[in-house]
């Protein structure tokens, strides 16, 4: 049973900008790995199949709308297709590390169908905000057993 990407993992970023992908997720990237600017100043990590699904959503809006074009530019210009090395690491391009303020340590988090890579500082802030808002958002959901 595939449970998706779950959990939180802290890793070092080496002097070449490489970070390890948790071993249990590596098989999902056997056909490649796509990195791009995340929506919240993080790096989003997609397996090719999920990247395809996400690009279909992003490009479904008409290119005649300036907001659609800007979204596409943000999403695709910041993307990079690569592969894991033999030790399960991926090189984070310098422009993505700079965008996400990632230096020597990072936190990888599972977000079901993809991963996010955060700087430790920004993740601590986001985690605090998420915990505050999650309670309020959950109260508005209609959950049935």
C-alpha positions as CSV (number, residue, x, y, z in Angstrom):
1,X,0.0,0.0,0.0
2,X,1.4,3.4,-1.0
3,X,0.9,5.9,1.7
4,X,2.5,8.8,-0.1
5,X,5.2,11.1,1.2
6,X,4.9,11.4,5.0
7,X,7.0,12.7,7.8
8,X,9.7,15.3,8.6
9,X,13.5,14.7,8.1
10,X,16.4,16.8,8.8
11,X,19.5,16.6,6.6
12,X,22.7,18.4,6.0
13,X,23.5,20.1,2.7
14,X,27.0,19.4,1.6
15,X,29.4,21.9,0.1
16,X,28.4,20.8,-3.4
17,X,24.7,21.6,-2.6
18,X,23.6,18.0,-2.3
19,X,21.0,16.6,0.1
20,X,20.0,13.1,0.8
21,X,16.5,11.9,0.0
22,X,15.1,9.6,2.7
23,X,15.8,6.0,1.7
24,X,12.2,4.9,1.7
25,X,11.3,7.5,-0.9
26,X,14.2,6.9,-3.3
27,X,12.4,4.2,-5.3
28,X,9.7,6.8,-6.2
29,X,12.4,8.8,-8.0
30,X,13.9,6.0,-10.1
31,X,12.7,7.7,-13.3
32,X,14.0,11.1,-12.2
33,X,13.3,14.0,-9.9
34,X,12.0,17.5,-10.5
35,X,12.8,20.4,-8.3
36,X,11.0,23.7,-8.4
37,X,10.3,26.8,-6.4
38,X,7.6,26.1,-4.0
39,X,4.7,28.4,-3.3
40,X,5.9,29.3,0.2
41,X,9.7,29.9,-0.1
42,X,10.6,26.3,-0.1
43,X,11.8,23.8,-2.8
44,X,9.1,21.4,-4.0
45,X,10.3,17.9,-5.1
46,X,8.2,15.8,-7.5
47,X,8.5,12.4,-9.0
48,X,7.9,12.6,-12.7
49,X,4.3,11.2,-12.6
50,X,3.2,13.7,-10.0
51,X,5.0,16.5,-11.9
52,X,3.0,15.7,-14.9
53,X,-0.3,15.9,-13.0
54,X,0.7,19.2,-11.4
55,X,1.8,20.8,-14.7
56,X,-1.6,19.9,-16.1
57,X,-3.3,21.8,-13.3
58,X,-0.9,24.8,-13.5
59,X,-1.3,25.1,-17.3
60,X,-5.1,24.6,-17.4
61,X,-5.7,28.4,-17.1
62,X,-5.7,30.4,-20.4
63,X,-2.4,31.9,-21.4
64,X,-4.3,35.1,-22.4
65,X,-4.5,36.0,-18.7
66,X,-1.5,37.8,-17.3
67,X,-1.9,36.0,-13.9
68,X,-1.7,32.7,-15.6
69,X,1.4,33.6,-17.5
70,X,3.1,34.8,-14.3
71,X,2.2,31.6,-12.5
72,X,3.6,29.6,-15.3
73,X,6.8,31.7,-15.3
74,X,7.2,31.2,-11.6
75,X,6.6,27.5,-11.7
76,X,8.5,26.5,-14.9
77,X,11.4,28.9,-15.0
78,X,12.4,27.8,-11.5
79,X,12.2,24.1,-12.3
80,X,15.0,21.6,-12.8
81,X,14.9,18.0,-13.9
82,X,17.6,15.7,-12.6
83,X,18.4,12.3,-11.0
84,X,19.4,11.0,-7.7
85,X,23.1,10.0,-7.5
86,X,24.2,6.5,-6.5
87,X,24.0,7.5,-2.8
88,X,20.4,8.8,-3.0
89,X,21.4,12.5,-3.0
90,X,20.1,15.3,-5.3
91,X,22.0,18.5,-6.1
92,X,19.9,21.5,-5.2
93,X,20.7,24.2,-7.8
94,X,22.1,27.4,-6.2
95,X,19.2,29.5,-7.4
96,X,16.7,27.2,-5.6
97,X,18.9,27.2,-2.4
98,X,19.0,30.9,-2.5
99,X,15.2,31.2,-3.1
100,X,14.5,28.9,-0.1
101,X,17.3,30.4,2.1
102,X,18.8,26.9,2.5
103,X,22.4,26.9,3.7
104,X,24.0,23.9,5.5
105,X,20.9,22.2,6.9
106,X,17.4,21.6,5.6
107,X,14.2,19.9,6.6
108,X,12.4,17.6,4.1
109,X,8.7,17.2,4.7
110,X,6.3,14.9,3.1
111,X,3.2,16.5,1.7
112,X,1.4,13.3,0.4
113,X,2.1,13.5,-3.3
114,X,5.4,15.5,-3.2
115,X,8.2,16.6,-0.8
116,X,9.1,20.1,0.3
117,X,12.6,21.1,1.3
118,X,12.8,24.0,3.8
119,X,15.5,26.0,5.5
120,X,15.4,25.1,9.2
121,X,14.5,28.7,10.1
122,X,11.7,29.1,7.6
123,X,10.3,25.6,8.4
124,X,10.1,26.5,12.1
125,X,8.1,29.6,11.2
126,X,5.8,27.7,8.8
127,X,5.3,24.9,11.3
128,X,4.2,27.4,13.9
129,X,1.8,29.1,11.5
130,X,0.4,25.8,10.2
131,X,-0.3,24.6,13.7
132,X,-2.2,27.7,14.6
133,X,-4.2,27.7,11.4
134,X,-4.8,24.0,11.1
135,X,-7.1,24.0,14.2
136,X,-9.3,26.7,12.7
137,X,-9.3,25.2,9.2
138,X,-10.2,21.8,10.7
139,X,-13.2,23.3,12.4
140,X,-14.7,24.3,9.1
141,X,-14.3,20.8,7.5
142,X,-17.3,18.5,7.4
143,X,-15.8,15.2,8.3
144,X,-18.1,12.2,8.3
145,X,-17.1,8.8,9.8
